Amino acid sequence: MLRSFSRKKWLIVFPVLLLCGLIVVIFRSISLAAGSWVQLSLAFLPIFLCCALFLGVGLVLIQIYKKECEGSRVGYRKTIKESSPLFFGIAYLAVPLIFTYLILWMVLGIFYLIRAIPSVGQYIGSIFSFGPFLLVLGSLVLGFLSLFLLFLLAPAAAMKKELTPSLAKQSLWQIQKNPFKVYISLLVALIPLLVVVGILSLAAVVTEMMYVASGVGLVVVLKWFFMMLPYCALLTPIVIFFFHFAFESHQLIWKNQ
C-alpha cells in the first residue's frame, strides 16, 4: 500500500487522470446544449476513452511494481520506453468496445425517432420503453466490462511484449478456471476505488449545487475544470493501488494453475 504513494508514480498517473478529467469536462460542456439522446452518448464515450488511457498507464505501473517486488533497479523512463510497443495494441481492445457502444446508441436513436412521431409517438414510445431500458443497461454493462478487462488485461499484457486480442481470450479462460478468485479479487480492488470516488463525487455534486451552478456557459466549464484538479490528485494513489493489486491477484491466480 505504501508503494501507492510514490511521488514518481504520482507524476505518471496524475497527468493521465488530468487528461481523463479534461475529456470528461469537454464532453460534459458540449452536452449542456444537447438533447437527451446526444447527452447519453457524451456521458458514456469518455468512459471507454479513459479506460484506454488507464490501460496504457497501468501497463507501466505494473512493470515498475514488478521490478520493485523483485528488488531490481527501477528506471522509470526506461520502463516507459520498453512499454511503448504495448501501447499500439490498446486499440485492439478499445475500438471494439467503442464500436459496440455506438451501435447501441444508434439503435437507441430509433426509439427517440418513434417517440417524436406526432400525436401517437408518445403512446408507441411508452409501449416500447423496454427497448431504451435494455440499451442503457447494455451500455452500463459495457462500462463495467471495460473496468473488468482493465483489471485482468493490464497485468497479463505487462508480462508480454505485445498486446493482442488473444490476451482477452486468456483472460476469459482465467475467469472460467478460477471464477471465485477473480471476482473476489476484483471486488477487493474496487472497494477503495468506489469508496474514494463516491466521497469525491458527493463532494463534487454538493459543490456544483451550491457554487458551480451559479454561472453560465464558459464560467461553469472553468469551475468544473479547476474543481477537477484536486479530485484527480486525491484519486491518484487509489488508481495506483488498483493496478498494484491487479498484478498481485494475477500472480496469485496463475501461481495455482
MOMOVEN-V74903 format. One record per residue. N is the residue number from 1. PSI is psi in degrees with one decimal (* if undefined). Layout:
BEGIN
{{N	PSI} {N	PSI}}
END
This chain:
BEGIN
{{1	-37.7} {2	-29.9} {3	-13.9} {4	-14.3} {5	20.5} {6	133.4} {7	-39.8} {8	-39.6} {9	-37.2} {10	-39.6} {11	-21.3} {12	-45.2} {13	-39.0} {14	-45.3} {15	-34.9} {16	-43.8} {17	-37.3} {18	-41.3} {19	-41.3} {20	-42.8} {21	-38.0} {22	-39.8} {23	-44.6} {24	-43.9} {25	-42.4} {26	-47.8} {27	-39.3} {28	-37.9} {29	-35.8} {30	-34.8} {31	-7.3} {32	-39.8} {33	14.6} {34	164.6} {35	173.1} {36	-33.1} {37	-45.0} {38	-36.6} {39	-38.2} {40	-43.3} {41	-44.6} {42	-15.6} {43	-34.5} {44	-34.2} {45	-41.5} {46	-28.2} {47	-47.6} {48	-36.9} {49	-42.2} {50	-35.9} {51	-36.4} {52	-41.1} {53	-40.2} {54	-34.4} {55	-40.2} {56	-47.6} {57	-29.1} {58	-37.1} {59	-41.9} {60	-46.1} {61	-41.6} {62	-38.4} {63	-37.5} {64	-45.2} {65	-37.6} {66	-43.0} {67	-36.3} {68	-41.9} {69	-31.8} {70	-9.7} {71	13.7} {72	160.5} {73	131.2} {74	118.7} {75	108.6} {76	-46.0} {77	-41.3} {78	-40.3} {79	-42.2} {80	-41.2} {81	-40.1} {82	-26.2} {83	-11.3} {84	-37.0} {85	-28.5} {86	-27.5} {87	-32.3} {88	-22.5} {89	-6.0} {90	-32.7} {91	-30.8} {92	-29.4} {93	-36.9} {94	-43.5} {95	-46.2} {96	-38.5} {97	-44.9} {98	-42.6} {99	-42.7} {100	-42.3} {101	-41.2} {102	-35.0} {103	-46.3} {104	-40.8} {105	-40.4} {106	-39.0} {107	-39.1} {108	-33.6} {109	-30.3} {110	-40.0} {111	-34.3} {112	-37.2} {113	-40.3} {114	-42.0} {115	-24.5} {116	-2.2} {117	129.0} {118	142.8} {119	-57.6} {120	-7.2} {121	-41.0} {122	-37.7} {123	-44.3} {124	-40.2} {125	-34.0} {126	-38.7} {127	-38.8} {128	23.2} {129	-17.9} {130	-26.5} {131	-56.1} {132	-35.8} {133	-46.4} {134	-35.8} {135	-41.3} {136	-39.1} {137	-41.4} {138	-37.3} {139	-40.2} {140	-39.6} {141	-39.9} {142	-40.0} {143	-43.4} {144	-37.3} {145	-36.0} {146	-43.4} {147	-38.3} {148	-45.3} {149	-33.6} {150	-41.8} {151	-37.4} {152	-39.5} {153	-32.3} {154	-51.0} {155	-34.1} {156	-42.5} {157	-32.9} {158	-22.9} {159	-7.0} {160	171.8} {161	-10.3} {162	154.2} {163	113.0} {164	161.6} {165	-23.3} {166	-24.5} {167	-32.9} {168	-38.7} {169	-39.3} {170	-36.9} {171	-39.7} {172	-38.9} {173	-36.7} {174	-39.4} {175	-41.8} {176	-35.3} {177	-38.0} {178	63.9} {179	-40.1} {180	-47.1} {181	-40.9} {182	-47.5} {183	-40.5} {184	-41.8} {185	-43.8} {186	-40.6} {187	-44.7} {188	-39.6} {189	-31.9} {190	-25.3} {191	-55.6} {192	-34.2} {193	-46.7} {194	-39.0} {195	-49.1} {196	-44.7} {197	-39.1} {198	-45.6} {199	-45.4} {200	-39.4} {201	-38.6} {202	-44.1} {203	-38.6} {204	-41.1} {205	-46.2} {206	-42.4} {207	-40.3} {208	-39.9} {209	-39.0} {210	-24.4} {211	-49.9} {212	-38.9} {213	-14.8} {214	64.3} {215	175.4} {216	153.0} {217	-124.3} {218	-31.2} {219	-44.8} {220	-42.0} {221	-42.7} {222	-38.5} {223	-40.6} {224	-44.4} {225	-47.9} {226	-25.2} {227	-26.0} {228	-26.8} {229	-54.7} {230	-29.1} {231	-50.5} {232	-38.4} {233	-41.9} {234	-26.6} {235	-18.8} {236	-51.6} {237	-28.6} {238	-38.3} {239	-40.9} {240	-44.8} {241	-38.1} {242	-45.0} {243	-33.5} {244	-45.8} {245	-34.0} {246	-40.6} {247	-45.3} {248	-40.1} {249	-41.4} {250	-43.6} {251	-41.4} {252	-41.9} {253	-45.8} {254	-18.3} {255	-32.2} {256	12.1} {257	*}}
END
